[in-house]
Amino acid sequence: MILKIREYRHDMHMTQKELADRIGNVQRNVSNWENGISEPDCQCIMKICDVLEITVDELFGRERVETPRQNLAGIELSILKSVRTLAPTKQFALMQFLRELES
């Protein structure tokens, strides 16, 4: 079974290496999963879904839930990539700061 990792990874404008780093794995494994050579274990599947912001059903191609995703470019893409590298506590702090700016 070929999982839809590549499709959703591309949707997130993410390289195989970036995905591998985010889930604590290596790029070679991501390539193997995308090409149907091997499959990730359950723990990796959950991490992949979290990083790609999808459900396990979507990953396995059972049902794609359409969510509006903007095609980001320039500064927006740079900001998004930077935020994704932050620890959850720092992401929360950033959200609080942004809410203050909106006030």
N, C-alpha and C positions, 0 to 999 in steps of 0.2 A: 504494500500500500504506500503510495506516495502522498505524504502530507503536504498541505498547502503553505509550507513555511516560506518558500520563495515568494509567492504571491503577496503574502501579508508583510514580509520583510521589505519588499519593494514599495508597498503602500506607505511604509514608515520611513522610506528613504534611508534605509540602513544597509550596510554591507554585511557580508557573512561574518567578517572579523568583529564588527561592532556587536552583532547579535551574540556571537560566541563569548565575547568579553562580558557582556551583560548577564549571561546565564552561567558564567564560570566554566566555560568549555573551550574547545579549540575550533578554529575555522574549518579544519579538515572534516570534523564530525558534522558540522552544519552542511557542508557540501555533500557529504555522503547521505545525510537525511533528505536533502532536497532532490537528490538524484535517485532515491529509492535503493541505495546500496545497503543502508542500515536504517534502524529506527531509534529514536531517542527513548530512554527509559521514562517511567511515569514522572519522576521528579523533574527531569528535563522538560517534559511536555508541559508541566504546570508552569515552569519558569518561562518557557517560550511564549505561552499564552499570556502571562502577565506582562512580559516585555512588549509583545506585539499588540496588546490590548484587545485580545480576542478570546472567544470561548473555546473549549476543547472541541465542541461540535463544529465550530467554524474551521478549526485546524484540520479536522478529519474530513472536511468537505460535506458534512451532513446538512448544514443550512447556513447560508451566509446572511448575516444580519447587516443590512446596509446602514452604515452610519456615515453622516457627512464628514468627509475629511478634506480639508483644504490642501491644495498643492502649495506648499510653503517654499519660499525662496528667500535669498538674501538674508537680511537680519533676522527675520522670523525663524528661518531654518536654523541659523546659528544659535539663537536663543533656545529653541527647542532642544537642540543637541546638548547645549550646556546644562540645561535643567535636567535632562535625563542622566547626566553623570553625577548629579548631586545625591547625597544620602537623603533618605526620606525626611529626616528632621530638618535638613536644610531646605528641602523642597517646601515643607510646611512653613518655615520661616519666610521664604520668598513669597509664598501666597499671602501671608499676613502683611508683608510689606506692600505688595501690589494692592491689596484691599485698602490699605491706608492711603495709597496714592489716589485711588478712586474717590475717596471721601472728600 
